[in-house]
Amino acid sequence: MTKEVFIKDVMVKPATIAKSAKITEALDKMLDQGLDPLIAVNNNTVVGTVSRQAIAEKLGSKQNSAIAPASIHVASVVKEDFTSVYPDENVNILIPLLQRYKLVVVYDSDHKLIGQVSAGDLLKKYVPDDGISSAIEKAITIESEERVVHLRRRMLDDNITRFVVSENEKYAGMVTETDVAVAMRKFREAVGDNHQDHRVRNMLVRDIMSVPLITVERSASAADVVGIMLKKGISAIPVMDHGKLAGIVTRHSLVNAL
């Protein structure tokens, strides 16, 4: 490195949502801008973050089935799990922080919110030197005919945020907390209360998964993988090795490998 790099060199404009806003507004903003999570604010004060995963859990909860998605507030899904830095600090402090948090909030000397840094922001500047090998994690698979209620239970019980979907002995797609959030929102808005429980139990993974499946070869460079992630607005890519699923690379695992 020829010169010292500071947090202000990698930070971006903060993406915020009011604590009083509806979760549908938050989800729309995340999808439109390719963001996750958003910074939740109350009277210009940061109170936490709201993620696609939290919204998926809220919309998928049976106890909320009688409540219209547009009637649920961001405040009910805010997590007070965030950390902050200052713009003139060295960029190297971001690596351990982004290994722990999805988002780092940037304040100025007056404690005013001026920016944010995500794994994607850091990876625009830095990628692992040894390619993607050190960033490959175990890929968790699920059958396309599996019921979504079972998928949700595995996500909650085992803290799994994404699955590679297999169908007819091939890998057909990916299903993530984003797919669950979007599907449950559409479902809650379209199906009457009296029929929801029955219809939810009949939803299958293939009904909500994202296709086509984007993959990379194990020999791919880290820079190329990051480029695909940022261009496609995705946070994970399955890795293939001679036609077999070797694992998965995520933005988080790439930061861990720095």
N, C-alpha and C positions, 0 to 999 in steps of 0.2 A: 504494500500500500504506500503510495507516494505522498499522500497527505492525509491528515486526520479528518475523519468523516464524523459529522455530528447528526444527532437525531433530526434536526431541522432539515437536513439534506435528504431524508427518506420519508418524513411524515407527510400526510395528506390532510386535506380539509376534513374536519370532523363531521361525521354523519350522525345526526341526532334525531330523536323522536321524543315528543312530550310524554311524560308519565301518564297524562290524562287522555292521550290518544287511544284509538281502538287498535286491537292487535291486527285487524285486517289492514289497517293503514300501514302498520309497521311491516307486515309481511309483503305488501305491495312494494314498499320502498326498497326492501332488501332484494326482492326479485328484479325490480326494474334497474337497480344500480349494481347488482351483483355483489351485495354486501352481506356480511354475517360476522358478528352481530352489529346492532346499532347501539349508540350511546343514549341511554335514557336520561332525560333532564327534567327538572322541576324548578321553574323560575330561574332558568339559566344555570342551575347547579346540577352537577353530575350526580345521579343517584344509583347508577348501575348500568347494566347492559341488558338488552333483550335479544335473544337468539332464535333462529329457526327451530332449533331443538326444543326450546321452552314453549314455543307456540304450538309445535306438534304435540307435545305432551298435554297441553291445556285443551286443545281441540279434540284430542283423542280420548280424553277422560269421560267416562260414562256419566259422572256427576254433573258435567257441563252440557250434556246432550240436549237439554231443554232450553239452553241459552243460545241465541243467535250469535254467530261469530262477531258481527258488527256491534254487539252490545258488551263485549268483553274488553276491558281496558288493559293497556300496557302495564299498568301498575301491578296487575295480578301475575305477571310473568317476569318481572324485573329480578335480576340476580345482582346482589351487591358484591360481586366477585370481579374486581378490576384493580389495576394498579396504574400509577402515573409516573411520568418523567418530565424533564425540562428540555427545551430545544437545544441548549448548548452542551448537553451531556454527550459523551462519546457513544457512537452507534453500537459499540460492542456490548453495552449493558442490555441491549434489547434481546440478545440471543437467549439468555436464561429466562428473561421475563416472558418472551413469546413461547417458550417451552412450557410455561405454566398457564399463561392466559391467552385467550383468543385475540385480545385487543389490548393495546397499551394507549392510555390517554395522555395527551401532551398539554401541560399547563405553562403559561408564562409566569414571570416573577410575581405577578399580582394574583396568581391562582385562577386566571381566566383560561377557559378552554380554547385552545388555538389549533389543535391537531390530533391526529391519531396515527397509530402504526399497527398494521396487521402482518401476519406471516407473508401474505402476498406482496405487501409493500417492501418488506425487507428482502424478499427473494428477487425483486426486480434489480437489486444491486449486488446481492451475494448469493452464490449457489455452492453446494459442496464441491470440493476440488476433485474428488474421486468418482464423479458420476453419481448414479442413483443407487448403487449397490448397498451403501451404508444406510440408505433411507427406506429400503424395502421392509415393509411390515407384513405380518400374516394377513391374508385376505380371508374374510368370513363370507361363506356362501349361503344361499337360501334358494329353495326351489320356487319356480314361478307359480306353482299351484298351491303354495303355502298360503294360509289365510293371513290377512293383514293383522288380525287381532293377535295372532301368534308372533308375527313380526314385531309388533309394538311391544309385546311382553318381553321378547328377547332384547330389544333396544333398551328398555327400562331396567330389566333385571341385570343385564350384563354390561350396561353402559356402552352399547354398540351404536354407532351413528350411521354406518353404511354397510351394505351387503352387495356382493356380486351375485347376480341372479343367474341360476343355471336352468336350462330348459332343453329337454331332449338330448342330454349329455353334451350340451354346448353352453357357452356363456352368452346370455342374451341381453343383459342390461345391468343397470345399477339401481338400487333403491336406497334412499337416504332419508334423514329427518325432514329434508325439504320436500320430498315427494309425499311424505305422510302429512305434513302441514298443509300443502296445497290440496291434496285429495280430501282430507277431512274438512277443510273449509268449504270446498265445493259440495261435499256430501251434506254437511249441516245446513247449507243454504238451500239445497234442492229437495231434501227428503223431509217429510213431516215427522213430528215427534213420535207418532204412533207406530211408525214403520222403521225407525232408525236402528233399533237394537238388532232386529232381524237382518236388515240389509248390511249393517256393519259386519256381522258375523259371516256373511257370504262374500265379502270383498276379498279378492285374491291379490297376491303380490304382482302378478302380471298386469293387473288392472291399473296399477299406480306407478310401476317402475319406469325409469328413464331409458329410452333407446334412441339411437343405437349405442352399443357399448364402445366407448373410446378406450383403446389400450395402447401401450408402448412396449417395445422390446427391452429386455434387460440391458442391452448394449446402448440404449439411448443416453444421450448426454443430459445432465441435470438442467442445463440452460434450455434445451429443447422441450423437456418435460414442463418446466416452469412456463415457458412460452405457450404451450398448449393449454395449461391450466388457466392462465390469465386471458387468453384469447377466447376460450370456451366458457369462462366463468365457472369453472368447476374446481373442487378442492381436493380431488383424489383421482388417481388413474391406476387401474390394474396393470400389472407387469406380466408379460408373457415371456416364456423361455422355451423355444422349440415347440410351440403349440400348446404348452402347458401353463397353467396359472402359477406363477412364481411368487406372487404376493401383490401388495398394493403400495403405492407411494402417495403420500398426502403432503399438503403444504406444511403441516405440523411436523411430519417426519423429516422433511427436507431441512427445516429449521433445526431440528434435533441433531442433524448430521453436520451442521456447520462447525 
